[in-house]
Amino acid sequence: MKRVLQRPPVGVARTAVLIAAARANEQRRLHRLFDDPLAEGLVAAAGSANDLNGVRTLAGDHFVLRTRYFDDQLLVAAQPQVVLMAAGLDTRAFRIDWPPGTTVYELDLPGLLEFKDDALRDLGAEPTCERVVVPCDLRDDWATSLIHAGFDPKRPTAWLLEGLFMFLPPVAGERIMHWVSALSARGSTLALEHVNRAFRELPQMKAVQQRFDTMDAGWCSDVEDPVAWLSGHGWHATVTHQVDLAARHERPVPAITDPREVGDARIWLASAVRTA
């Protein structure tokens, strides 16, 4: 008899299903930018993402390009510890060929991680690294939970903060950056996504914002200069524009990130090295 899964993601956790659905769609392409054979099964277990089709239509191509960008950043970093903040239904611990000895820590809400682990077991998934799940609320003391799970702040770390900061009030985002920085040995890396105010205020984003508001997932913050922001926390950062990313992978520029369509609005994709 098939086991009963934990409750499918609801509220802000539904955004994890949205991203998994975009990755599942990419998996169906012949010349795909990455492999994620588990994404479709996770979406099916969650009850599909049809309630967010409008968001996926608008931003699905961006989700695909950012996935490849962050995959590349993590592999180039090749750190012994990898921390996926707000991991959601991310399957990088299963689909990436990590260097021997890599430990991947996944942080997210307890209910979402329980659902994910149940679904992955039903899919027969096996991680390609040491995978450590850390149930926590990133608005609370997640750092203590991470250390108790075996994380060593004296070792270099690769941090991934994908699709997170815009959902947090500025104070909460600054608190996360404070602790990420405090736990990072020199030479650690991070990769993140954020947006500027012009992007939050795009007319094209109005319907998305309204949909997210009904899920308790409203966008609360933005940053105008991610390089300066990260420098203030002790990181040397660079930003990659989606125009360049799309050209690198021979894909069309997603309309939601095309300057010809959105002007000065930006979704920032940044990578950084710990210098302090």
LOMARSE-106381 format. One record per residue (C-alpha): residue number from 1; residue in one letter; chain; z, x negated, y. Coordinates in steps of 0.2 Angstrom, whole numbers, plus 5000, padded with zeros to 4 digits. Each point is the difference from the previous one (the first is absolute). Layout:
<site num="NUM" residuo="A" cadena="A" Z="Z" X="X" Y="Y"/>
...
END
This chain:
<site num="1" residuo="M" cadena="A" Z="5000" X="5000" Y="5000"/>
<site num="2" residuo="K" cadena="A" Z="4995" X="4993" Y="5017"/>
<site num="3" residuo="R" cadena="A" Z="5015" X="4996" Y="5011"/>
<site num="4" residuo="V" cadena="A" Z="5003" X="5010" Y="5016"/>
<site num="5" residuo="L" cadena="A" Z="4997" X="4989" Y="5015"/>
<site num="6" residuo="Q" cadena="A" Z="5011" X="4999" Y="5015"/>
<site num="7" residuo="R" cadena="A" Z="4996" X="5011" Y="5014"/>
<site num="8" residuo="P" cadena="A" Z="4983" X="4996" Y="5008"/>
<site num="9" residuo="P" cadena="A" Z="5001" X="4992" Y="5017"/>
<site num="10" residuo="V" cadena="A" Z="5003" X="5012" Y="5015"/>
<site num="11" residuo="G" cadena="A" Z="5003" X="4997" Y="5018"/>
<site num="12" residuo="V" cadena="A" Z="4996" X="4983" Y="5007"/>
<site num="13" residuo="A" cadena="A" Z="4998" X="4994" Y="4982"/>
<site num="14" residuo="R" cadena="A" Z="4983" X="5010" Y="4999"/>
<site num="15" residuo="T" cadena="A" Z="4992" X="4987" Y="5011"/>
<site num="16" residuo="A" cadena="A" Z="5002" X="4988" Y="4984"/>
<site num="17" residuo="V" cadena="A" Z="4989" X="5013" Y="4991"/>
<site num="18" residuo="L" cadena="A" Z="4987" X="4999" Y="5014"/>
<site num="19" residuo="I" cadena="A" Z="4998" X="4982" Y="4999"/>
<site num="20" residuo="A" cadena="A" Z="5000" X="5000" Y="4980"/>
<site num="21" residuo="A" cadena="A" Z="4986" X="5013" Y="5002"/>
<site num="22" residuo="A" cadena="A" Z="4989" X="4989" Y="5011"/>
<site num="23" residuo="R" cadena="A" Z="5003" X="4985" Y="4988"/>
<site num="24" residuo="A" cadena="A" Z="4995" X="5011" Y="4985"/>
<site num="25" residuo="N" cadena="A" Z="4984" X="5005" Y="5009"/>
<site num="26" residuo="E" cadena="A" Z="4996" X="4982" Y="5003"/>
<site num="27" residuo="Q" cadena="A" Z="5003" X="4997" Y="4982"/>
<site num="28" residuo="R" cadena="A" Z="4985" X="5011" Y="4996"/>
<site num="29" residuo="R" cadena="A" Z="4988" X="4989" Y="5009"/>
<site num="30" residuo="L" cadena="A" Z="4989" X="4988" Y="4991"/>
<site num="31" residuo="H" cadena="A" Z="5002" X="4986" Y="5013"/>
<site num="32" residuo="R" cadena="A" Z="5018" X="5003" Y="5005"/>
<site num="33" residuo="L" cadena="A" Z="5011" X="4989" Y="5011"/>
<site num="34" residuo="F" cadena="A" Z="5015" X="5000" Y="4987"/>
<site num="35" residuo="D" cadena="A" Z="5005" X="5007" Y="4983"/>
<site num="36" residuo="D" cadena="A" Z="5013" X="5013" Y="4999"/>
<site num="37" residuo="P" cadena="A" Z="4998" X="5009" Y="4983"/>
<site num="38" residuo="L" cadena="A" Z="5017" X="5008" Y="5002"/>
<site num="39" residuo="A" cadena="A" Z="4997" X="5009" Y="5016"/>
<site num="40" residuo="E" cadena="A" Z="4992" X="5015" Y="4993"/>
<site num="41" residuo="G" cadena="A" Z="5013" X="5003" Y="4987"/>
<site num="42" residuo="L" cadena="A" Z="5014" X="4999" Y="5013"/>
<site num="43" residuo="V" cadena="A" Z="4991" X="5013" Y="5011"/>
<site num="44" residuo="A" cadena="A" Z="4997" X="5011" Y="4986"/>
<site num="45" residuo="A" cadena="A" Z="5019" X="4999" Y="4996"/>
<site num="46" residuo="A" cadena="A" Z="5004" X="5004" Y="5018"/>
<site num="47" residuo="G" cadena="A" Z="4990" X="5016" Y="5000"/>
<site num="48" residuo="S" cadena="A" Z="4985" X="4992" Y="5010"/>
<site num="49" residuo="A" cadena="A" Z="4998" X="4997" Y="5018"/>
<site num="50" residuo="N" cadena="A" Z="4990" X="5015" Y="5005"/>
<site num="51" residuo="D" cadena="A" Z="5012" X="5005" Y="5013"/>
<site num="52" residuo="L" cadena="A" Z="4996" X="4984" Y="5009"/>
<site num="53" residuo="N" cadena="A" Z="4981" X="5000" Y="4998"/>
<site num="54" residuo="G" cadena="A" Z="4998" X="5001" Y="5019"/>
<site num="55" residuo="V" cadena="A" Z="5009" X="4984" Y="5003"/>
<site num="56" residuo="R" cadena="A" Z="4991" X="4991" Y="4985"/>
<site num="57" residuo="T" cadena="A" Z="4983" X="5006" Y="5007"/>
<site num="58" residuo="L" cadena="A" Z="5005" X="4992" Y="5017"/>
<site num="59" residuo="A" cadena="A" Z="5009" X="4984" Y="4994"/>
<site num="60" residuo="G" cadena="A" Z="4995" X="4997" Y="4982"/>
<site num="61" residuo="D" cadena="A" Z="4988" X="4986" Y="5004"/>
<site num="62" residuo="H" cadena="A" Z="5013" X="4992" Y="5010"/>
<site num="63" residuo="F" cadena="A" Z="5013" X="5001" Y="4986"/>
<site num="64" residuo="V" cadena="A" Z="4988" X="4992" Y="4988"/>
<site num="65" residuo="L" cadena="A" Z="4996" X="4985" Y="5012"/>
<site num="66" residuo="R" cadena="A" Z="5019" X="4998" Y="5004"/>
<site num="67" residuo="T" cadena="A" Z="5004" X="4999" Y="4981"/>
<site num="68" residuo="R" cadena="A" Z="4987" X="4986" Y="4998"/>
<site num="69" residuo="Y" cadena="A" Z="5007" X="4991" Y="5015"/>
<site num="70" residuo="F" cadena="A" Z="5018" X="5001" Y="4994"/>
<site num="71" residuo="D" cadena="A" Z="4995" X="4995" Y="4982"/>
<site num="72" residuo="D" cadena="A" Z="4992" X="4984" Y="5007"/>
<site num="73" residuo="Q" cadena="A" Z="5014" X="4996" Y="5012"/>
<site num="74" residuo="L" cadena="A" Z="5013" X="5001" Y="4985"/>
<site num="75" residuo="L" cadena="A" Z="4989" X="4990" Y="4989"/>
<site num="76" residuo="V" cadena="A" Z="4997" X="4986" Y="5013"/>
<site num="77" residuo="A" cadena="A" Z="5019" X="4999" Y="5004"/>
<site num="78" residuo="A" cadena="A" Z="5004" X="4997" Y="4981"/>
<site num="79" residuo="Q" cadena="A" Z="5018" X="5002" Y="5003"/>
<site num="80" residuo="P" cadena="A" Z="5013" X="5000" Y="4986"/>
<site num="81" residuo="Q" cadena="A" Z="5007" X="5016" Y="5007"/>
<site num="82" residuo="V" cadena="A" Z="4990" X="5015" Y="5006"/>
<site num="83" residuo="V" cadena="A" Z="5009" X="5015" Y="5008"/>
<site num="84" residuo="L" cadena="A" Z="4990" X="5017" Y="5002"/>
<site num="85" residuo="M" cadena="A" Z="5009" X="5010" Y="5013"/>
<site num="86" residuo="A" cadena="A" Z="4997" X="5019" Y="4998"/>
<site num="87" residuo="A" cadena="A" Z="4991" X="4996" Y="4984"/>
<site num="88" residuo="G" cadena="A" Z="4996" X="5018" Y="4997"/>
<site num="89" residuo="L" cadena="A" Z="4987" X="5002" Y="4986"/>
<site num="90" residuo="D" cadena="A" Z="4994" X="4982" Y="5002"/>
<site num="91" residuo="T" cadena="A" Z="4995" X="4991" Y="4984"/>
<site num="92" residuo="R" cadena="A" Z="4998" X="4982" Y="5005"/>
<site num="93" residuo="A" cadena="A" Z="5013" X="4995" Y="4988"/>
<site num="94" residuo="F" cadena="A" Z="4988" X="5006" Y="4986"/>
<site num="95" residuo="R" cadena="A" Z="4983" X="4997" Y="5006"/>
<site num="96" residuo="I" cadena="A" Z="5001" X="4983" Y="5009"/>
<site num="97" residuo="D" cadena="A" Z="4999" X="4984" Y="4990"/>
<site num="98" residuo="W" cadena="A" Z="5015" X="4992" Y="5007"/>
<site num="99" residuo="P" cadena="A" Z="5005" X="4981" Y="4998"/>
<site num="100" residuo="P" cadena="A" Z="5012" X="4997" Y="4986"/>
<site num="101" residuo="G" cadena="A" Z="5018" X="5002" Y="5005"/>
<site num="102" residuo="T" cadena="A" Z="4996" X="5013" Y="5014"/>
<site num="103" residuo="T" cadena="A" Z="5013" X="5014" Y="5003"/>
<site num="104" residuo="V" cadena="A" Z="4995" X="5016" Y="5009"/>
<site num="105" residuo="Y" cadena="A" Z="5013" X="5010" Y="5007"/>
<site num="106" residuo="E" cadena="A" Z="4996" X="5018" Y="5004"/>
<site num="107" residuo="L" cadena="A" Z="5010" X="5010" Y="5013"/>
<site num="108" residuo="D" cadena="A" Z="4999" X="5018" Y="5003"/>
<site num="109" residuo="L" cadena="A" Z="5010" X="5017" Y="4999"/>
<site num="110" residuo="P" cadena="A" Z="5009" X="5002" Y="4983"/>
<site num="111" residuo="G" cadena="A" Z="4991" X="5016" Y="4996"/>
<site num="112" residuo="L" cadena="A" Z="4983" X="4993" Y="5003"/>
<site num="113" residuo="L" cadena="A" Z="5003" X="4985" Y="4990"/>
<site num="114" residuo="E" cadena="A" Z="5007" X="5010" Y="4985"/>
<site num="115" residuo="F" cadena="A" Z="4984" X="5011" Y="5000"/>
<site num="116" residuo="K" cadena="A" Z="4989" X="4985" Y="5001"/>
<site num="117" residuo="D" cadena="A" Z="5009" X="4991" Y="4986"/>
<site num="118" residuo="D" cadena="A" Z="4999" X="5016" Y="4989"/>
<site num="119" residuo="A" cadena="A" Z="4981" X="5001" Y="5004"/>
<site num="120" residuo="L" cadena="A" Z="4997" X="4982" Y="4996"/>
<site num="121" residuo="R" cadena="A" Z="5009" X="5001" Y="4983"/>
<site num="122" residuo="D" cadena="A" Z="4989" X="5015" Y="4996"/>
<site num="123" residuo="L" cadena="A" Z="4984" X="4990" Y="5005"/>
<site num="124" residuo="G" cadena="A" Z="5006" X="4985" Y="4989"/>
<site num="125" residuo="A" cadena="A" Z="5000" X="4988" Y="5015"/>
<site num="126" residuo="E" cadena="A" Z="5007" X="4982" Y="4998"/>
<site num="127" residuo="P" cadena="A" Z="5003" X="4989" Y="5015"/>
<site num="128" residuo="T" cadena="A" Z="4992" X="4983" Y="5002"/>
<site num="129" residuo="C" cadena="A" Z="5015" X="4993" Y="5008"/>
<site num="130" residuo="E" cadena="A" Z="5019" X="5002" Y="5000"/>
<site num="131" residuo="R" cadena="A" Z="5002" X="5017" Y="5008"/>
<site num="132" residuo="V" cadena="A" Z="5016" X="5006" Y="5008"/>
<site num="133" residuo="V" cadena="A" Z="5002" X="5017" Y="5007"/>
<site num="134" residuo="V" cadena="A" Z="5013" X="5002" Y="5014"/>
<site num="135" residuo="P" cadena="A" Z="5004" X="5018" Y="5004"/>
<site num="136" residuo="C" cadena="A" Z="5005" X="5002" Y="5018"/>
<site num="137" residuo="D" cadena="A" Z="4997" X="5008" Y="5017"/>
<site num="138" residuo="L" cadena="A" Z="4993" X="4987" Y="5012"/>
<site num="139" residuo="R" cadena="A" Z="5009" X="5008" Y="5014"/>
<site num="140" residuo="D" cadena="A" Z="5016" X="4995" Y="4992"/>
<site num="141" residuo="D" cadena="A" Z="5007" X="4983" Y="4993"/>
<site num="142" residuo="W" cadena="A" Z="4985" X="4996" Y="4989"/>
<site num="143" residuo="A" cadena="A" Z="5003" X="4981" Y="5002"/>
<site num="144" residuo="T" cadena="A" Z="5016" X="5001" Y="4990"/>
<site num="145" residuo="S" cadena="A" Z="4992" X="5010" Y="4986"/>
<site num="146" residuo="L" cadena="A" Z="4985" X="4987" Y="5000"/>
<site num="147" residuo="I" cadena="A" Z="5012" X="4985" Y="4998"/>
<site num="148" residuo="H" cadena="A" Z="5010" X="5009" Y="4987"/>
<site num="149" residuo="A" cadena="A" Z="4984" X="5002" Y="4990"/>
<site num="150" residuo="G" cadena="A" Z="4998" X="4981" Y="4999"/>
<site num="151" residuo="F" cadena="A" Z="4990" X="4996" Y="5016"/>
<site num="152" residuo="D" cadena="A" Z="5004" X="4982" Y="5006"/>
<site num="153" residuo="P" cadena="A" Z="4998" X="4998" Y="5019"/>
<site num="154" residuo="K" cadena="A" Z="4999" X="4981" Y="4998"/>
<site num="155" residuo="R" cadena="A" Z="4984" X="5002" Y="4991"/>
<site num="156" residuo="P" cadena="A" Z="4983" X="5003" Y="5009"/>
<site num="157" residuo="T" cadena="A" Z="4995" X="5018" Y="5000"/>
<site num="158" residuo="A" cadena="A" Z="4984" X="5010" Y="5003"/>
<site num="159" residuo="W" cadena="A" Z="5004" X="5016" Y="5008"/>
<site num="160" residuo="L" cadena="A" Z="4989" X="5015" Y="5001"/>
<site num="161" residuo="L" cadena="A" Z="5003" X="5014" Y="5012"/>
<site num="162" residuo="E" cadena="A" Z="4985" X="5012" Y="4998"/>
<site num="163" residuo="G" cadena="A" Z="4999" X="5017" Y="5008"/>
<site num="164" residuo="L" cadena="A" Z="5019" X="4999" Y="5006"/>
<site num="165" residuo="F" cadena="A" Z="5003" X="4996" Y="5018"/>
<site num="166" residuo="M" cadena="A" Z="4991" X="5015" Y="5008"/>
<site num="167" residuo="F" cadena="A" Z="5012" X="5012" Y="4990"/>
<site num="168" residuo="L" cadena="A" Z="5016" X="4992" Y="5007"/>
<site num="169" residuo="P" cadena="A" Z="5008" X="5002" Y="5016"/>
<site num="170" residuo="P" cadena="A" Z="4999" X="4984" Y="5010"/>
<site num="171" residuo="V" cadena="A" Z="5019" X="4995" Y="4998"/>
<site num="172" residuo="A" cadena="A" Z="4997" X="5002" Y="4981"/>
<site num="173" residuo="G" cadena="A" Z="4985" X="4990" Y="5000"/>
<site num="174" residuo="E" cadena="A" Z="5008" X="4986" Y="5010"/>
<site num="175" residuo="R" cadena="A" Z="5015" X="5000" Y="4987"/>
<site num="176" residuo="I" cadena="A" Z="4988" X="4998" Y="4986"/>
<site num="177" residuo="M" cadena="A" Z="4992" X="4985" Y="5008"/>
<site num="178" residuo="H" cadena="A" Z="5017" X="4993" Y="5004"/>
<site num="179" residuo="W" cadena="A" Z="5005" X="5000" Y="4982"/>
<site num="180" residuo="V" cadena="A" Z="4983" X="4995" Y="4993"/>
<site num="181" residuo="S" cadena="A" Z="5001" X="4985" Y="5012"/>
<site num="182" residuo="A" cadena="A" Z="5018" X="4996" Y="4996"/>
<site num="183" residuo="L" cadena="A" Z="4996" X="5000" Y="4981"/>
<site num="184" residuo="S" cadena="A" Z="4984" X="4989" Y="5002"/>
<site num="185" residuo="A" cadena="A" Z="5001" X="4981" Y="4996"/>
<site num="186" residuo="R" cadena="A" Z="4988" X="4989" Y="5011"/>
<site num="187" residuo="G" cadena="A" Z="4982" X="5002" Y="4993"/>
<site num="188" residuo="S" cadena="A" Z="5002" X="5018" Y="4994"/>
<site num="189" residuo="T" cadena="A" Z="4986" X="5011" Y="5005"/>
<site num="190" residuo="L" cadena="A" Z="4998" X="5019" Y="5004"/>
<site num="191" residuo="A" cadena="A" Z="4986" X="5012" Y="5002"/>
<site num="192" residuo="L" cadena="A" Z="5001" X="5016" Y="5009"/>
<site num="193" residuo="E" cadena="A" Z="4992" X="5015" Y="5008"/>
<site num="194" residuo="H" cadena="A" Z="5004" X="5008" Y="5016"/>
<site num="195" residuo="V" cadena="A" Z="4991" X="5010" Y="5014"/>
<site num="196" residuo="N" cadena="A" Z="4999" X="5000" Y="5019"/>
<site num="197" residuo="R" cadena="A" Z="5004" X="5014" Y="5011"/>
<site num="198" residuo="A" cadena="A" Z="4982" X="5004" Y="5003"/>
<site num="199" residuo="F" cadena="A" Z="4997" X="5003" Y="4982"/>
<site num="200" residuo="R" cadena="A" Z="5015" X="5011" Y="4999"/>
<site num="201" residuo="E" cadena="A" Z="4993" X="5011" Y="5014"/>
<site num="202" residuo="L" cadena="A" Z="4982" X="5001" Y="4993"/>
<site num="203" residuo="P" cadena="A" Z="4993" X="5017" Y="5000"/>
<site num="204" residuo="Q" cadena="A" Z="4993" X="4997" Y="4983"/>
<site num="205" residuo="M" cadena="A" Z="5018" X="4997" Y="4994"/>
<site num="206" residuo="K" cadena="A" Z="5008" X="5016" Y="5007"/>
<site num="207" residuo="A" cadena="A" Z="4997" X="5010" Y="4984"/>
<site num="208" residuo="V" cadena="A" Z="5006" X="4986" Y="4989"/>
<site num="209" residuo="Q" cadena="A" Z="5016" X="4999" Y="5011"/>
<site num="210" residuo="Q" cadena="A" Z="5003" X="5018" Y="4998"/>
<site num="211" residuo="R" cadena="A" Z="4998" X="4999" Y="4981"/>
<site num="212" residuo="F" cadena="A" Z="5012" X="4986" Y="4999"/>
<site num="213" residuo="D" cadena="A" Z="5013" X="5009" Y="5011"/>
<site num="214" residuo="T" cadena="A" Z="5001" X="5014" Y="4987"/>
<site num="215" residuo="M" cadena="A" Z="5004" X="4986" Y="4987"/>
<site num="216" residuo="D" cadena="A" Z="5014" X="4993" Y="5010"/>
<site num="217" residuo="A" cadena="A" Z="4988" X="4985" Y="5002"/>
<site num="218" residuo="G" cadena="A" Z="4996" X="5000" Y="5019"/>
<site num="219" residuo="W" cadena="A" Z="4995" X="4984" Y="5008"/>
<site num="220" residuo="C" cadena="A" Z="5014" X="4993" Y="5011"/>
<site num="221" residuo="S" cadena="A" Z="4995" X="4983" Y="5006"/>
<site num="222" residuo="D" cadena="A" Z="4986" X="4988" Y="5005"/>
<site num="223" residuo="V" cadena="A" Z="4998" X="4982" Y="5006"/>
<site num="224" residuo="E" cadena="A" Z="4988" X="4993" Y="5013"/>
<site num="225" residuo="D" cadena="A" Z="5000" X="4982" Y="4995"/>
<site num="226" residuo="P" cadena="A" Z="5004" X="4997" Y="4982"/>
<site num="227" residuo="V" cadena="A" Z="4998" X="4981" Y="5002"/>
<site num="228" residuo="A" cadena="A" Z="5013" X="4999" Y="5014"/>
<site num="229" residuo="W" cadena="A" Z="5012" X="5012" Y="4991"/>
<site num="230" residuo="L" cadena="A" Z="5000" X="4990" Y="4984"/>
<site num="231" residuo="S" cadena="A" Z="5002" X="4984" Y="5010"/>
<site num="232" residuo="G" cadena="A" Z="5016" X="5007" Y="5008"/>
<site num="233" residuo="H" cadena="A" Z="5007" X="5002" Y="4982"/>
<site num="234" residuo="G" cadena="A" Z="4995" X="4982" Y="4995"/>
<site num="235" residuo="W" cadena="A" Z="4983" X="5002" Y="4992"/>
<site num="236" residuo="H" cadena="A" Z="4983" X="4993" Y="5004"/>
<site num="237" residuo="A" cadena="A" Z="4987" X="5014" Y="4998"/>
<site num="238" residuo="T" cadena="A" Z="4982" X="5004" Y="5000"/>
<site num="239" residuo="V" cadena="A" Z="4991" X="5016" Y="5001"/>
<site num="240" residuo="T" cadena="A" Z="4984" X="5005" Y="4990"/>
<site num="241" residuo="H" cadena="A" Z="4990" X="5014" Y="5008"/>
<site num="242" residuo="Q" cadena="A" Z="4992" X="5013" Y="4988"/>
<site num="243" residuo="V" cadena="A" Z="4983" X="4996" Y="5007"/>
<site num="244" residuo="D" cadena="A" Z="5001" X="4982" Y="4994"/>
<site num="245" residuo="L" cadena="A" Z="5008" X="5006" Y="4983"/>
<site num="246" residuo="A" cadena="A" Z="4986" X="5013" Y="4997"/>
<site num="247" residuo="A" cadena="A" Z="4987" X="4986" Y="5004"/>
<site num="248" residuo="R" cadena="A" Z="5008" X="4988" Y="4988"/>
<site num="249" residuo="H" cadena="A" Z="4999" X="5013" Y="4986"/>
<site num="250" residuo="E" cadena="A" Z="4984" X="5007" Y="5004"/>
<site num="251" residuo="R" cadena="A" Z="5007" X="5018" Y="5004"/>
<site num="252" residuo="P" cadena="A" Z="4997" X="5011" Y="5015"/>
<site num="253" residuo="V" cadena="A" Z="5013" X="5000" Y="5013"/>
<site num="254" residuo="P" cadena="A" Z="5012" X="5015" Y="4998"/>
<site num="255" residuo="A" cadena="A" Z="4997" X="5012" Y="5014"/>
<site num="256" residuo="I" cadena="A" Z="5018" X="5001" Y="5004"/>
<site num="257" residuo="T" cadena="A" Z="5001" X="4981" Y="5003"/>
<site num="258" residuo="D" cadena="A" Z="4983" X="4998" Y="5008"/>
<site num="259" residuo="P" cadena="A" Z="5001" X="4995" Y="5019"/>
<site num="260" residuo="R" cadena="A" Z="4984" X="5009" Y="5003"/>
<site num="261" residuo="E" cadena="A" Z="5009" X="5016" Y="4994"/>
<site num="262" residuo="V" cadena="A" Z="5018" X="4997" Y="5005"/>
<site num="263" residuo="G" cadena="A" Z="5000" X="4988" Y="5015"/>
<site num="264" residuo="D" cadena="A" Z="5016" X="4990" Y="5002"/>
<site num="265" residuo="A" cadena="A" Z="5009" X="5009" Y="4986"/>
<site num="266" residuo="R" cadena="A" Z="5005" X="4988" Y="4986"/>
<site num="267" residuo="I" cadena="A" Z="5007" X="5000" Y="4983"/>
<site num="268" residuo="W" cadena="A" Z="5007" X="4982" Y="4999"/>
<site num="269" residuo="L" cadena="A" Z="4999" X="4990" Y="4984"/>
<site num="270" residuo="A" cadena="A" Z="5011" X="4985" Y="5002"/>
<site num="271" residuo="S" cadena="A" Z="5005" X="4985" Y="4990"/>
<site num="272" residuo="A" cadena="A" Z="5013" X="4987" Y="5005"/>
<site num="273" residuo="V" cadena="A" Z="5010" X="4985" Y="4994"/>
<site num="274" residuo="R" cadena="A" Z="5018" X="4997" Y="5003"/>
<site num="275" residuo="T" cadena="A" Z="5002" X="4986" Y="5013"/>
<site num="276" residuo="A" cadena="A" Z="5019" X="5002" Y="5005"/>
END
